[in-house]
Each structure stands twice: as structure tokens, then as C-alpha cells.
């Protein structure tokens, strides 16, 4: 598939997703620490889910977005049982590159904030290329033969 149609996405598009923190979402459970509060990897997953939701209804047929860059500040701890919401706002569209500002909050408290970039890709081609690559070399193997994405 060629370039997607121009102006498929417009800056200002937003989406909101929520998560009620469970034991499975804690830093202890996800291996990012030893405290029983919302783990940073789960905060990031929630923020990414908001960016995906912001693009879902406008995606051209056969296209998807993939994450390419994340800047995230995790600012406050969230205990089990509390609900956090991530809001993603599309701030810039540069060809296939989409840039989002994301805020994760618990009520009026900002839990995390940052920026996430996603790239618009042809779903079939992306998956095909990922599975078509040669296996990564092991220690002692020659690194030749690997193909870049």
C-alpha cells in the first residue's frame, strides 16, 4: 500500500482510557520494582492505549500505527484500587509520524506525563517484514545477513 491519504489525522484529536489498579498492575507484579503501587510499565501501556484509541477510528483500511518513541515522566504513586485515566492528544502530524502529548491522572493529580510518537504503517507489510527477518545472531555468530526494518 502506498502513502496514506493526506490529512487522515488532525492535530487536536484526543482519546481517554481508564485503568483501575489491581495487584497485577503493581511494580512488584510487573518486575519494575518492589512496591505495591502502579508500575511504570503499566502506566506506559495505558498511555500507549490512549494513543491507539485516538487513531483507531480514522485509520485507513489495512493500516495501523506502531510506537517508535516514548518520553514519560512517572510523577506520583498510585495504590491498588485507585483509578487512573490517560488522555492522549495528537499534537503533530508529519507525514506518517504522529506525535501525542499524554497525561495520566488520578482525579486532579498528575500521575505521569509525556510524549509518544507513533508511525502509520501498512499492517500486513509490517508483520511480514518482522517475521521475515533472519534470527538475531548469537554470541560467536557472524552478524552478516541481518536485514534492517
C-alpha positions as CSV (number, residue, x, y, z in Angstrom):
1,X,0.0,0.0,0.0
2,X,1.3,3.5,-0.8
3,X,1.3,6.6,1.2
4,X,-1.9,7.1,3.2
5,X,-4.3,9.9,2.1
6,X,-3.2,13.3,3.2
7,X,-4.8,14.8,6.3
8,X,-6.2,11.5,7.6
9,X,-5.3,12.7,11.1
10,X,-5.6,16.2,12.5
11,X,-3.8,17.7,15.5
12,X,-6.2,18.1,18.4
13,X,-7.7,14.6,18.1
14,X,-8.0,13.1,21.7
15,X,-8.8,9.8,23.4
16,X,-9.2,8.8,27.0
17,X,-8.7,5.3,28.6
18,X,-9.0,4.3,32.2
19,X,-7.5,1.7,34.5
20,X,-8.5,0.6,38.0
21,X,-5.2,-0.5,39.5
22,X,-5.1,-4.2,40.6
23,X,-2.3,-6.3,42.2
24,X,-1.4,-7.4,38.6
25,X,-0.6,-3.8,37.7
26,X,1.9,-3.1,40.5
27,X,5.6,-2.7,40.2
28,X,6.0,-5.9,42.2
29,X,3.9,-7.8,39.7
30,X,5.5,-6.5,36.5
31,X,9.0,-6.6,37.7
32,X,9.8,-2.9,37.7
33,X,10.3,-2.6,41.4
34,X,9.3,-4.0,44.8
35,X,6.5,-1.7,45.9
36,X,2.8,-2.4,45.7
37,X,1.8,0.6,43.5
38,X,1.1,1.1,39.8
39,X,4.2,0.1,37.9
40,X,5.7,2.4,35.3
41,X,5.4,-0.2,32.5
42,X,1.6,-0.3,33.2
43,X,1.5,3.5,33.1
44,X,3.3,3.4,29.7
45,X,0.9,0.7,28.4
46,X,-2.1,2.8,29.4
47,X,-0.6,5.9,27.8
48,X,0.0,4.0,24.6
49,X,-3.5,2.6,24.7
50,X,-4.8,6.2,24.7
51,X,-2.7,7.0,21.6
52,X,-4.0,3.9,19.8
53,X,-7.6,4.8,20.7
54,X,-7.0,8.3,19.3
55,X,-6.2,6.9,15.9
56,X,-8.5,3.9,15.8
57,X,-11.5,5.4,14.0
58,X,-9.5,7.3,11.3
59,X,-7.1,4.5,10.2
60,X,-7.2,3.8,6.5
61,X,-8.1,0.2,5.7
62,X,-5.1,-2.1,6.1
63,X,-3.1,0.5,8.1
64,X,-2.1,0.6,11.8
65,X,0.2,2.6,14.0
66,X,3.3,1.4,15.9
67,X,5.1,3.1,18.7
68,X,8.5,4.5,17.8
69,X,9.5,6.8,20.7
70,X,8.4,7.5,24.2
71,X,9.3,10.2,26.8
72,X,7.5,9.6,30.0
73,X,7.8,11.1,33.5
74,X,6.2,9.0,36.2
75,X,5.4,11.6,38.9
76,X,3.2,10.0,41.5
77,X,2.5,6.6,43.1
78,X,-1.0,5.1,42.7
79,X,-2.1,2.4,45.1
80,X,-4.2,-0.7,44.2
81,X,-7.9,0.1,44.0
82,X,-7.5,3.6,42.6
83,X,-8.5,4.6,39.0
84,X,-6.2,6.5,36.7
85,X,-7.1,7.9,33.3
86,X,-4.7,8.5,30.3
87,X,-5.6,11.2,27.9
88,X,-3.7,11.4,24.6
89,X,-3.8,14.5,22.4
90,X,-2.4,14.4,18.8
91,X,-0.2,17.4,18.6
92,X,1.7,17.0,15.4
93,X,1.3,15.1,12.1
94,X,4.4,14.9,9.9
95,X,3.7,12.5,7.0
96,X,3.3,9.1,8.6
97,X,4.7,10.3,12.0
98,X,2.1,11.1,14.7
99,X,3.2,12.9,17.9
100,X,1.0,12.8,21.0
101,X,1.1,14.6,24.4
102,X,-0.2,12.2,27.1
103,X,-1.3,12.9,30.6
104,X,-2.1,10.2,33.1
105,X,-4.1,11.4,36.1
106,X,-5.9,10.2,39.2
107,X,-8.6,12.9,39.6
108,X,-6.7,16.2,39.8
109,X,-3.4,14.6,40.5
110,X,-1.0,14.2,37.5
111,X,0.5,10.7,37.8
112,X,2.5,10.8,34.6
113,X,3.0,12.9,31.5
114,X,5.0,12.7,28.4
115,X,5.1,12.4,24.6
116,X,4.7,9.4,22.4
117,X,5.4,9.1,18.7
118,X,3.7,6.5,16.5
119,X,4.3,5.7,12.9
120,X,1.5,4.9,10.4
121,X,2.3,1.6,8.6
122,X,0.8,-1.0,6.4
123,X,-0.2,-3.7,8.9
124,X,0.4,-6.7,6.6
125,X,3.7,-5.5,5.3
126,X,5.0,-4.6,8.8
127,X,4.1,-8.0,10.2
128,X,5.5,-9.8,7.1
129,X,8.8,-7.9,7.4
130,X,9.1,-8.6,11.2
131,X,8.7,-12.3,10.7
132,X,10.8,-12.4,7.5
133,X,13.9,-11.2,9.2
134,X,16.7,-13.7,9.9
135,X,17.1,-14.6,13.6
136,X,19.4,-12.3,15.6
137,X,23.0,-13.6,15.8
138,X,24.1,-15.4,18.9
139,X,27.4,-14.9,20.6
140,X,30.2,-16.1,18.3
141,X,27.9,-15.9,15.1
142,X,28.7,-13.7,12.2
143,X,26.5,-10.6,12.3
144,X,26.2,-10.6,8.5
145,X,22.9,-11.4,6.9
146,X,20.6,-9.3,9.2
147,X,18.2,-7.0,7.4
148,X,17.1,-3.8,8.9
149,X,13.5,-2.9,9.1
